[in-house]
Amino acid sequence: SAGRPNTTALVATLATGTLCCLIFGNLPALLIAAATVFTAIQIARAKIQGQTGDILGATQQLTEITILLCLATTL
C-alpha cells in the first residue's frame, strides 16, 4: 500500500484544492492543475511503472506553478 493514500485522505485533499479554486473563482486553474497532475501520472506510469517521492514532489511543483500562472494571468 506504499504510495497509495487511503480514500479519506484522497477525498479531503481533492475537496480542499477544489474549494480553494472555487472560492477564488478560478475554475480554469482547477482544470489546468488537474490536467497537469494527470499528465505527470501518465508519464510516471509509462517511464517507471509507478511513482516515487521525487515524482510526487515534481508533480506538486508543476501543479503549483501552473496554478500560480493561471492566477497571475487573471489578475
Secondary structure, 3 states (H helix, E strand, C coil): CCCCCCHHHHHHHHHHHHHHHHHCCCHHHHHHHHHHHHHHHHHHHHHHCCCCHHHHHHHHHHHHHHHHHHHHHHC
